[in-house]
């Protein structure tokens, strides 16, 4: 049993085999054995950052973690950033080593997920949008990490964490963790209260003694501010195109080292004989020498709350205690985090249940419709209906997020009971016919939205009205056949 200074285990903790809902981000290069073992040994879950790493290094790091702790841990791989032959070998090695969990990021590779699942490995996929969350769930991921734009390093989406988390929670039926700018106990307490089943910590754990980041990088984290960080594509060598990263400013981001996309290759450092190129995605590590300040200085927006380099267990203990205190302060109930009070005057403590039941029913219906739209979108790839469906899916996700926030304002969590609403629509093989059926269902549900808007107040009522308006705009092209 956790004491009052610990965080309670969640279903995601049980899935991963850890005791506390604190996860080490699988930071490439930085999250090596010493740091992963420290996090897992504390009771959280450590991911080794092994993107593009040679097999010998992965095998060595896995063995080292096992020497340092007997607690579960995982490996982070990134299919889109890894040559296919190496990726297949990495996956095979993780299976052969008996790794219990693998975290994936960027593009969703169904083959990798299926290969890992078939070997009994838990698959956690980090996503940056509700659409990617639905895609990862459909591909077989056991759990998700919703990454907000506040995150350091590679950032896949462009939504702030809190609204993104609500949308993902509303759209999927598997455990969801939160990542992006989380650096202290209040940050962690807020996302746990919001419904996340764990908090993923990157920058906060990079700034620890066990981190494999170079001291130059760590000191920049301590002295940096959230306002200093910026998203840029300047650091792109070794990654797919248009892959933005959040970093601290340096000569590269100030344009003092030339054009990142037209300059001739230039070596600025080395790591055990491997050259480090200007504009590469390599961040400064203990094992590197050269122009360290010119490399990618990854940092999330949580750096304002990092003031010293400390052991990982000390930072985790501080975070867990403060997060537990925050949850006690809000009564361990789900609370509104950043929006005005949504209770209508007549909805008092003993009178909320009918409104909660109506919200739950509408959310289950919206989630089912979201799944149907997602499936239709995949089928309509390359057709005139595809842009219309993409727009509709975007609005579906926003609607689910609105309902999750409204439920939280009434101290309720979303039900996970599946809805059979869309079985009739799913049985229609023609996408156009299916969408005509869907628009009819939407018209009926518009009355539910209007009724709820009359029972809620403040931002929730306004959000319900806005959802109805946006749906009308999104459905108009669908009703016209995608023209």
C-alpha positions in Angstrom: 0.0 0.0 0.0 1.4 3.4 -0.9 1.8 5.9 1.9 0.5 9.4 1.9 3.6 10.6 0.1 3.3 8.1 -2.8 1.1 7.9 -5.8 -1.4 5.1 -6.2 -0.8 2.6 -8.9 -3.0 2.8 -12.0 -4.1 0.2 -14.5 -1.2 1.3 -16.7 1.1 0.6 -13.8 -0.3 -2.9 -13.5 0.2 -3.4 -17.2 3.8 -2.3 -17.1 4.5 -3.9 -13.7 5.6 -0.7 -11.9 4.4 0.7 -8.6 4.1 4.4 -9.3 2.7 6.2 -12.4 6.0 7.9 -13.3 7.6 7.0 -16.6 11.1 7.9 -18.0 10.8 9.2 -21.5 12.8 7.0 -23.9 15.2 9.8 -24.8 17.7 8.7 -27.4 21.3 8.7 -26.0 20.3 10.3 -22.7 18.1 7.5 -21.2 20.8 4.9 -20.8 21.0 2.0 -18.2 22.0 4.1 -15.2 19.0 6.4 -15.5 16.5 3.7 -16.6 17.5 1.5 -13.6 17.2 4.5 -11.2 13.6 5.2 -12.4 12.5 1.6 -12.3 14.3 1.1 -9.0 12.3 4.0 -7.5 9.1 2.3 -8.5 8.4 4.1 -11.8 9.1 2.7 -15.3 12.3 3.3 -17.2 12.6 3.2 -20.9 16.0 2.9 -22.5 16.4 5.3 -25.5 17.8 3.0 -28.2 16.8 4.7 -31.5 19.2 3.7 -34.2 21.6 2.2 -31.7 23.7 -0.9 -32.7 22.6 -4.3 -31.4 25.7 -4.6 -29.2 24.9 -1.4 -27.4 21.2 -2.4 -26.8 22.3 -5.8 -25.5 24.9 -4.2 -23.2 22.4 -1.6 -21.9 19.7 -4.1 -21.2 22.2 -6.3 -19.3 23.4 -3.3 -17.3 19.9 -2.3 -16.2 19.3 -5.9 -15.1 22.5 -5.8 -13.0 21.3 -2.5 -11.4 17.7 -3.4 -10.6 15.3 -6.3 -10.7 12.4 -4.1 -11.6 10.7 -4.0 -15.0 11.9 -1.6 -17.7 11.5 -1.2 -21.4 13.2 -0.1 -24.7 12.3 2.8 -26.9 12.5 2.3 -30.7 11.6 4.7 -33.5 10.8 2.9 -36.8 10.7 6.1 -38.9 14.1 7.2 -37.8 15.8 3.8 -38.2 17.0 1.9 -41.3 14.6 -1.0 -42.0 17.2 -3.8 -41.7 18.5 -2.4 -38.4 14.9 -1.9 -37.1 14.0 -5.6 -37.8 17.1 -6.7 -36.0 16.4 -4.4 -33.0 12.9 -5.8 -32.7 14.2 -9.4 -32.9 16.8 -8.6 -30.3 14.2 -7.1 -27.9 12.2 -10.3 -28.2 15.2 -12.5 -27.7 16.3 -10.5 -24.6 12.8 -10.8 -23.1 12.2 -7.1 -22.8 8.8 -6.6 -21.2 7.8 -3.4 -23.0 8.7 -1.4 -26.0 7.8 2.2 -26.6 7.3 3.4 -30.2 7.1 7.0 -31.6 6.5 8.9 -34.8 4.9 7.0 -37.6 2.7 4.1 -36.7 4.3 0.9 -38.1 1.7 -1.9 -37.8 4.3 -4.6 -38.6 6.4 -3.6 -35.6 3.4 -3.5 -33.3 2.1 -6.9 -34.4 5.6 -8.5 -34.2 6.1 -7.3 -30.6 2.5 -8.2 -29.5 2.8 -11.7 -30.9 5.9 -12.1 -28.8 4.0 -11.0 -25.6 5.7 -7.6 -25.4 3.6 -4.7 -24.1 3.5 -1.9 -26.8 3.3 1.7 -25.7 3.0 4.2 -28.5 3.5 8.0 -28.2 1.2 10.1 -30.3 0.6 13.8 -30.9 -3.0 13.8 -32.0 -6.3 12.0 -31.5 -6.1 10.7 -35.0 -2.8 9.0 -34.4 -4.1 7.7 -31.1 -6.9 6.0 -33.0 -4.4 4.7 -35.5 -2.1 3.3 -32.8 -5.0 1.7 -31.0 -6.3 0.1 -34.2 -2.8 -1.2 -34.9 -2.7 -3.0 -31.6 -0.9 -0.8 -29.1 -1.7 -1.7 -25.5 -1.3 1.9 -24.2 -0.6 5.4 -25.4 1.4 8.4 -24.5 -0.3 11.7 -25.4 2.6 14.1 -26.2 1.9 17.9 -25.9 3.7 20.5 -27.9 5.4 21.6 -24.7 7.7 18.5 -24.9 11.4 18.8 -25.4 13.2 16.9 -28.2 11.2 15.6 -31.2 7.6 16.9 -31.1 5.1 15.1 -33.3 1.9 17.1 -32.8 1.1 20.8 -32.3 -1.5 20.7 -29.6 -0.9 21.8 -26.0 -1.0 18.8 -23.7 -4.1 19.5 -21.7 -6.6 19.7 -24.5 -4.8 16.9 -26.4 -5.1 14.6 -23.4 -8.8 15.2 -23.1 -9.3 14.4 -26.8 -7.3 11.2 -26.6 -9.0 10.1 -23.4 -12.3 10.7 -25.1 -11.5 8.8 -28.3 -9.8 5.6 -27.2 -10.4 2.8 -24.8 -6.9 1.9 -23.8 -4.7 3.4 -21.0 -3.2 6.9 -21.7 -0.2 8.5 -20.2 0.7 12.2 -20.5 3.9 13.9 -21.7 5.1 17.4 -22.5 6.4 20.0 -20.1 5.9 18.0 -16.9 8.7 18.8 -14.5 7.3 18.9 -10.9 4.7 17.4 -8.6 2.0 19.9 -9.4 2.4 19.2 -13.2 2.1 15.4 -12.5 -0.8 15.8 -10.1 -2.7 17.9 -12.6 -2.5 15.4 -15.4 -3.3 12.5 -13.1 -6.4 14.4 -11.9 -7.2 15.0 -15.6 -7.4 11.3 -16.2 -3.9 10.3 -17.4 -2.7 7.0 -15.9 0.9 8.1 -15.7 3.2 11.1 -16.3 6.1 10.8 -18.7 9.2 12.8 -17.6 11.9 13.8 -20.0 13.7 17.1 -19.3 13.2 16.7 -15.6 15.1 13.4 -15.6 17.7 14.6 -18.1 18.7 17.0 -15.4 19.9 14.3 -13.0 23.2 12.8 -12.1 22.4 9.4 -13.7 21.4 11.0 -17.1 23.9 10.3 -19.9 23.5 13.9 -21.1 26.7 15.9 -21.1 27.2 18.3 -18.2 27.2 21.2 -20.7 23.6 20.2 -21.7 22.5 19.7 -18.1 23.8 23.1 -17.0 21.9 24.8 -19.9 18.7 23.1 -18.6 19.3 24.6 -15.1 19.9 28.1 -16.4 17.3 28.0 -19.2 13.7 29.3 -19.2 10.6 28.0 -20.8 10.3 31.2 -22.9 13.8 30.4 -24.3 12.8 27.1 -25.9 11.8 27.0 -29.5 10.5 24.6 -32.1 12.8 24.3 -35.1 13.6 21.9 -38.0 17.2 23.0 -38.1 18.4 19.8 -36.5 17.3 17.3 -39.1 20.2 15.0 -40.1 19.3 11.3 -39.3 15.6 11.9 -39.1 12.6 12.1 -41.6 12.0 15.5 -43.1 9.8 18.1 -41.3 10.5 16.7 -37.9 10.5 19.6 -35.5 12.4 19.6 -32.2 12.1 21.8 -29.1 15.5 23.0 -28.1 17.3 25.8 -26.3 18.7 28.5 -28.6 22.3 28.3 -29.8 24.4 29.4 -32.8 22.5 27.1 -35.1 19.0 28.4 -34.2 20.4 32.0 -34.5 21.5 31.3 -38.1 25.2 31.8 -37.3 26.3 28.4 -38.8 24.7 28.7 -42.2 21.6 27.2 -43.8 20.8 23.8 -42.3 19.4 22.4 -45.6 22.0 23.7 -48.1 25.3 23.8 -46.2 28.0 21.3 -47.0 28.3 18.5 -44.4 30.6 19.6 -41.5 31.9 17.5 -38.6 31.6 19.3 -35.2 32.3 16.5 -32.8 32.9 12.8 -32.4 31.7 9.9 -30.2 34.0 7.0 -29.9 35.2 7.4 -33.5 31.7 8.2 -34.9 31.5 11.7 -36.4 28.9 14.2 -35.2 27.6 16.4 -38.0 26.4 20.0 -37.8 22.6 20.1 -37.9 22.3 16.4 -36.8 19.7 15.3 -34.2 22.5 14.2 -31.8 22.4 16.0 -28.5 25.6 16.3 -26.3 26.3 13.1 -24.4 29.0 12.2 -21.8 30.7 10.2 -24.5 31.0 13.1 -27.0 33.6 15.7 -27.6 33.6 18.7 -29.9 31.4 21.8 -30.3 28.9 20.7 -27.7 27.0 24.0 -27.5 26.3 23.8 -31.2 24.5 20.4 -31.0 20.8 20.0 -30.3 20.1 21.2 -26.8 16.8 19.5 -26.2 14.6 21.0 -23.5 10.9 21.0 -22.7 8.9 23.9 -21.3 9.1 22.5 -17.8 12.7 23.8 -17.4 11.4 26.8 -15.4 10.9 24.3 -12.5 14.3 22.7 -12.7 16.9 24.5 -10.6 19.6 21.9 -9.9 21.1 18.6 -11.0 20.1 16.0 -8.5 19.9 12.1 -8.3 16.9 10.7 -10.2 15.5 9.1 -7.0 15.6 12.4 -5.2 13.8 14.2 -8.1 11.2 11.4 -8.4 10.6 11.5 -4.6 10.0 15.2 -4.7 7.6 14.9 -7.6 5.7 12.0 -6.1 5.3 13.7 -2.8 4.1 17.0 -4.3 1.8 15.2 -6.8 0.3 13.1 -3.9 -0.2 16.4 -2.0 -1.9 18.0 -5.0 -4.3 15.0 -5.4 -5.1 15.1 -1.7 -5.8 18.9 -2.0 -8.4 18.2 -4.7 -9.8 15.2 -2.8 -8.5 12.6 -5.2 -11.4 13.6 -7.3 -11.3 14.6 -11.0 -11.4 18.4 -11.0 -11.6 21.1 -13.7 -8.0 22.3 -14.4 -8.1 25.4 -16.4 -11.6 26.4 -17.3 -14.4 28.3 -15.5 -16.8 26.4 -13.4 -19.3 24.5 -15.6 -22.0 23.7 -13.1 -25.4 25.1 -13.8 -27.0 26.7 -10.8 -29.6 23.9 -10.5 -26.9 21.2 -10.6 -26.0 20.7 -7.0 -24.3 17.8 -5.2 -27.3 15.6 -5.1 -28.7 16.5 -8.5 -25.7 15.9 -10.8 -26.3 12.3 -11.6 -28.9 12.8 -14.5 -26.5 15.3 -16.2 -23.5 12.9 -15.7 -25.6 10.1 -17.1 -26.5 12.2 -20.2 -22.8 13.2 -20.7 -21.7 9.6 -20.4 -24.3 8.4 -22.9 -23.4 11.2 -25.4 -19.6 10.4 -25.0 -20.1 6.7 -25.7 -22.1 7.6 -28.8 -19.5 10.2 -29.9 -16.7 7.7 -29.3 -18.4 5.1 -31.5 -19.0 7.7 -34.2 -15.3 8.8 -34.0 -14.2 5.2 -34.6 -16.5 4.9 -37.6 -15.3 8.1 -39.1 -11.7 7.0 -38.5 -12.3 3.6 -40.3 -14.1 5.4 -43.1 -11.2 7.9 -43.4 -8.7 5.0 -43.9 -11.0 3.4 -46.6 -11.4 6.8 -48.4 -7.7 7.4 -48.9 -7.1 9.2 -52.2 -10.8 9.9 -52.8 -12.8 13.2 -52.8 -14.3 12.3 -49.5 -10.9 12.1 -47.7 -10.6 15.8 -46.8 -14.2 16.0 -45.6 -13.7 12.9 -43.4 -10.4 14.3 -42.0 -12.2 17.5 -41.1 -15.1 15.5 -39.5 -12.7 13.4 -37.5 -11.0 16.5 -36.2 -14.4 17.8 -35.0 -15.3 14.4 -33.5 -12.1 14.4 -31.4 -12.8 17.9 -30.2 -16.4 16.9 -29.2 -15.0 13.9 -27.2 -12.6 16.3 -25.5 -15.5 18.7 -24.6 -17.5 15.9 -23.0 -14.5 14.6 -21.0 -14.0 18.1 -19.6 -17.7 18.5 -18.8 -17.6 15.1 -16.9 -14.5 16.1 -15.0 -16.2 19.4 -14.0 -18.9 17.1 -12.4 -16.3 15.0 -10.6 -16.9 12.1 -13.0 -14.6 10.0 -15.3 -15.6 8.7 -18.7 -17.2 5.3 -18.9 -15.2 2.7 -20.8 -18.3 0.7 -21.9 -18.3 0.2 -25.6 -21.3 1.3 -27.7 -23.0 -0.7 -30.4 -24.3 2.5 -32.0 -22.3 2.2 -35.2 -22.8 -1.5 -36.1 -25.4 -0.6 -38.7 -23.2 2.0 -40.3 -20.2 -0.3 -40.2 -22.1 -2.9 -42.1 -22.5 -0.6 -45.1 -19.6 -1.3 -47.5 -20.0 2.0 -49.4 -18.4 4.9 -47.6 -20.7 7.5 -49.2 -23.7 5.5 -48.1 -22.2 5.1 -44.6 -21.7 8.9 -44.3 -25.2 9.6 -45.3 -26.3 7.3 -42.5 -23.9 9.1 -40.2 -25.2 12.5 -41.0 -28.7 11.4 -40.0 -27.4 10.1 -36.7 -25.6 13.4 -36.1 -28.8 15.4 -36.6 -30.5 13.3 -33.9 -27.5 13.8 -31.6 -27.6 17.5 -32.2 -30.6 17.6 -29.9 -28.7 15.9 -27.1 -25.9 18.5 -27.5 -28.4 21.4 -27.3 -30.1 19.8 -24.3 -26.8 19.5 -22.4 -25.9 23.1 -23.3 -29.0 24.1 -21.4 -28.0 22.2 -18.3 -24.4 23.3 -18.1 -22.9 26.7 -17.5 -19.8 28.7 -18.3 -17.2 27.3 -20.7 -18.8 23.9 -21.0 -22.1 25.4 -22.3 -20.2 27.6 -24.7 -18.1 24.6 -25.9 -21.3 22.5 -26.5 -22.7 25.3 -28.7 -19.4 25.6 -30.6 -19.3 21.8 -31.2 -22.8 21.9 -32.8 -21.7 24.8 -35.0 -18.5 23.2 -36.1 -20.2 19.9 -36.9 -22.6 21.7 -39.2 -19.6 23.2 -41.1 -17.8 19.9 -41.2 -20.8 17.9 -42.4 -21.8 20.2 -45.2 -19.2 18.9 -47.7 -20.0 15.3 -46.7 -23.7 15.8 -47.4 -22.8 17.2 -50.8 -20.8 14.0 -51.6 -17.3 15.4 -51.0 -17.5 17.9 -53.8 
